[in-house]
Amino acid sequence: MIGLKRGEVQLLNHQPSWKKEAHDMIDKIHHVMRDDALDIQHIGSTSIDSIKAKPIIDLVMAVHDFSIVKHKIPALAKLGFQYNPQADLPNAMYFNRKIDNDTVSTHHLHVLKHNSFEWKHHINFRDYLNTHKHVAKAYESLKIKLLKAYPKDRVMYTELKAPFIKQVIRKAQVHGFLNTIIEIQIDRPIGTTHPKHPEIIYPINYGYIDQEMAPDGEYLDVYLLGVDKPVTSFVGKIIGIVHRENDVEDKLVMAPIDKNYTKDVIQSMIHFQEQFYISTIETMDEPYKRGKIND
């Protein structure tokens, strides 16, 4: 079963048929969009295997240019998707598929720029909850609580989920880099001083992932361990995450591909800056088990 009347909130147990419904519709949209759709994926709660969800299928489509999609509005309408320009954001377009004389919504289609932050957030959120079942269950518990409080007010139900979703997206972003090999740029090499706190001198290289925006509005920061001279860039492996409990962002830890460090060693090497925060280190061997999203 899929479909929900406007404004109502209803949660059903996860149904395997939702995945098939999503994939069938993705095939139909691909047929209409052809090569203009760079990717289309199933997102939202119906794509998370272990939790209850509203019976509406959420899809996200990646494109290079929104003008292409505007030319496809009539073709998408033949599939039942109605374009809603009032719901558009600066970096998104939105379509809603309705049945029963436009009284029941069955699908939402979000159109985003390919590889944009918004695209990454949707995919990261889904993948994180599918691999962190305890966080998914916490999300489900919140949704059940909000359903009881706002059974006929989908706007309030959605707004009150937002802080939890934001926190999950933050954790999903850094978790997605763990154990990957990437290039970082170094803006604070060994021996330089902190731009705001000159008493802090960097004993290690400290940089960022270019074009990867963190929740503080700056690029995602990375500690580089195991390189004993100043560098301007480096390709290495992300071996850890520094989860900050009293800050708006988390940090990553990189090492040369042939090196690894224990939590204790990582903690000692980044103490010069992390001493000012309440933080927990996660590695591949010891996953993160703290934080509000696990409550």
C-alpha positions in Angstrom: 0.0 0.0 0.0 1.2 3.5 -0.8 -0.5 6.9 -0.7 -1.5 9.4 2.0 -4.1 12.2 2.0 -2.8 15.7 2.1 -1.8 16.8 5.7 -2.3 13.5 7.3 0.4 11.5 9.1 0.3 7.7 9.1 3.1 5.2 9.8 3.1 1.6 8.5 5.5 -1.2 9.1 8.2 -1.5 6.5 7.0 -3.3 3.4 9.3 -5.0 0.9 6.9 -3.9 -1.9 8.0 -0.3 -1.3 11.4 -1.0 -2.8 9.9 -2.6 -5.9 7.5 0.3 -6.3 10.4 2.7 -6.1 12.5 0.8 -8.6 9.6 0.5 -11.0 9.0 4.2 -10.9 12.7 4.9 -11.3 12.7 2.9 -14.5 9.8 4.9 -15.8 11.4 8.2 -15.0 14.7 7.1 -16.6 12.7 6.2 -19.8 11.3 9.8 -19.9 14.5 11.6 -18.9 17.0 9.3 -20.7 20.6 10.6 -20.4 19.4 13.8 -18.8 18.9 12.0 -15.5 22.4 11.2 -14.2 21.1 9.2 -11.3 17.8 8.4 -9.6 17.6 6.8 -6.2 15.1 5.7 -3.6 15.4 7.8 -0.4 13.4 8.7 2.7 12.0 6.4 5.4 10.5 3.9 2.9 14.1 3.2 1.8 15.2 2.3 5.3 14.7 -1.4 5.9 14.0 -1.6 9.6 11.6 1.2 10.5 8.0 2.4 10.1 7.3 5.0 7.4 4.7 7.2 5.8 3.5 5.2 2.8 4.8 7.7 0.3 7.8 6.9 -1.9 10.5 9.5 -2.0 12.8 9.6 -5.0 15.7 11.9 -5.8 17.0 12.7 -9.3 20.4 14.2 -10.1 20.8 16.5 -13.1 23.4 18.9 -14.5 21.0 21.6 -15.3 17.4 22.4 -14.0 16.5 23.9 -17.4 16.6 20.4 -18.9 14.0 19.2 -16.3 11.7 22.1 -17.1 11.5 20.9 -20.7 10.5 17.5 -19.4 7.6 18.7 -17.2 4.9 17.6 -19.7 6.5 14.1 -20.0 6.8 13.8 -16.3 3.1 14.8 -16.0 2.2 11.8 -18.1 3.6 9.7 -15.3 1.4 11.6 -12.8 4.1 13.9 -11.4 2.9 17.5 -10.9 5.6 20.2 -10.8 5.2 22.4 -7.7 7.3 25.6 -8.2 6.2 27.0 -4.9 8.1 24.2 -3.1 11.3 24.8 -5.0 14.4 25.8 -3.2 17.4 27.6 -4.7 19.1 24.3 -5.4 16.1 22.0 -5.9 13.0 21.3 -7.9 10.0 19.4 -6.5 7.3 17.1 -8.1 4.4 15.4 -6.4 2.5 12.4 -7.8 -1.1 12.2 -6.8 -4.1 9.9 -7.4 -7.8 9.8 -6.6 -8.5 13.3 -8.0 -5.3 14.7 -6.6 -6.3 13.9 -3.0 -3.7 11.2 -2.3 0.1 11.6 -2.7 2.0 8.4 -3.6 5.4 9.7 -4.7 7.6 12.7 -4.1 10.4 13.5 -6.7 13.2 15.8 -5.5 15.4 17.1 -8.4 18.9 18.2 -7.3 22.2 19.1 -8.9 24.5 16.2 -9.5 26.9 15.6 -6.5 25.6 18.6 -4.7 25.6 18.8 -0.9 21.8 18.3 -0.9 22.2 15.1 -3.0 24.9 13.8 -0.7 22.8 14.5 2.4 19.9 12.4 1.1 22.0 9.5 0.2 24.2 9.6 3.3 21.1 9.8 5.6 19.6 6.7 4.0 22.8 4.7 4.0 23.7 5.7 7.6 20.4 4.6 9.0 20.5 1.3 7.1 23.9 0.5 8.6 23.2 1.9 12.1 20.1 0.1 13.2 20.1 1.6 16.7 20.0 5.1 15.2 17.2 4.1 12.8 15.2 2.8 15.8 15.7 6.1 17.6 14.4 7.9 14.5 11.4 5.5 14.4 10.7 6.2 18.1 10.7 9.9 17.5 8.3 9.6 14.5 5.9 7.5 16.6 6.0 10.1 19.3 5.3 12.9 16.9 2.5 10.9 15.2 0.7 10.6 18.5 1.0 14.4 19.1 0.2 15.6 15.5 -1.8 12.9 13.6 -3.4 15.5 11.3 -0.6 18.1 11.1 2.1 16.9 8.7 3.8 20.3 8.7 4.5 20.2 12.5 5.4 16.5 12.3 8.0 17.3 9.7 9.4 20.4 11.4 10.0 18.6 14.7 11.9 15.8 13.0 14.4 18.3 11.6 16.9 18.6 14.5 17.3 14.8 14.6 17.7 14.6 10.8 20.3 17.4 10.9 22.3 15.5 13.5 22.2 12.3 11.6 23.3 14.0 8.4 26.3 15.5 10.3 27.3 12.0 11.5 26.6 10.4 8.2 28.8 12.9 6.4 32.0 12.1 8.4 31.2 8.3 8.6 31.1 8.1 4.8 34.8 9.1 4.7 36.0 6.5 7.2 38.5 4.1 5.6 38.5 6.0 2.3 41.6 7.3 0.4 41.2 11.0 -0.6 43.2 14.1 -1.1 43.2 17.0 1.4 44.5 20.5 1.2 46.7 21.8 4.1 46.0 25.4 5.2 47.7 25.1 8.6 51.0 23.2 8.2 53.3 22.1 11.0 54.7 25.1 12.9 52.0 27.6 12.0 49.8 29.3 14.6 46.0 29.1 15.0 44.4 32.1 13.2 42.3 33.0 16.2 44.4 31.6 19.0 48.1 32.4 18.5 49.1 30.5 21.6 48.2 27.3 19.7 51.0 26.1 17.4 50.2 23.2 15.1 52.5 20.2 15.9 50.9 18.3 12.9 49.5 19.3 9.5 45.9 20.3 9.6 43.8 20.8 6.5 40.4 20.2 4.8 38.6 18.4 2.1 38.0 20.8 -0.8 34.4 21.4 -1.7 33.1 19.3 1.2 31.1 21.7 3.4 30.8 21.0 7.1 27.9 22.2 9.3 29.8 25.3 10.4 29.8 26.6 6.8 33.5 25.9 6.2 35.2 22.9 4.5 35.4 19.7 6.5 38.6 19.7 8.6 41.2 16.9 8.7 44.1 16.2 11.1 47.0 14.6 9.2 49.1 12.3 11.3 52.4 10.5 10.4 53.8 13.3 8.2 56.6 15.1 10.0 57.2 18.0 7.6 54.9 20.8 6.4 53.0 20.0 3.2 50.4 21.8 1.1 48.3 18.8 0.1 48.3 15.1 0.8 46.7 11.9 -0.4 46.1 9.5 2.5 43.5 7.3 4.3 40.9 8.5 6.7 41.5 6.3 9.8 39.3 8.1 12.4 36.6 10.5 13.2 36.7 13.0 16.1 33.1 13.4 17.3 32.7 16.7 19.1 29.9 16.7 21.7 30.1 20.4 22.4 30.6 21.8 18.9 28.6 22.0 15.7 31.0 19.9 13.6 33.2 16.8 13.7 36.7 16.3 12.4 38.5 13.6 10.4 41.8 12.0 11.0 44.1 11.0 8.1 47.3 9.0 7.9 49.6 7.8 5.1 48.0 4.7 3.4 50.6 2.4 5.0 50.1 3.6 8.5 47.5 3.3 11.3 47.2 4.6 14.8 45.2 3.5 17.9 42.7 5.7 19.6 45.1 6.5 22.4 47.8 7.6 20.0 45.4 9.7 17.9 44.1 11.3 21.1 47.6 12.3 22.2 48.5 13.7 18.8 45.5 15.9 18.5 45.3 16.9 22.2 46.8 20.3 21.5 43.4 21.4 20.0 40.9 18.8 21.2 41.7 19.6 24.9 39.2 22.4 24.5 36.3 20.1 23.5 34.5 17.1 24.7 35.3 14.6 22.0 35.2 10.9 21.2 37.3 9.2 18.7 35.9 6.6 16.3 38.0 4.2 14.2 37.1 1.2 12.0 37.8 -1.1 14.9 35.9 0.8 17.5 32.7 2.4 16.3 31.2 5.5 17.8 28.6 4.9 20.6 27.9 8.3 22.0 25.9 11.3 21.1 22.3 12.5 21.1 21.2 10.5 18.1 21.8 7.2 20.0 19.7 8.2 23.0 
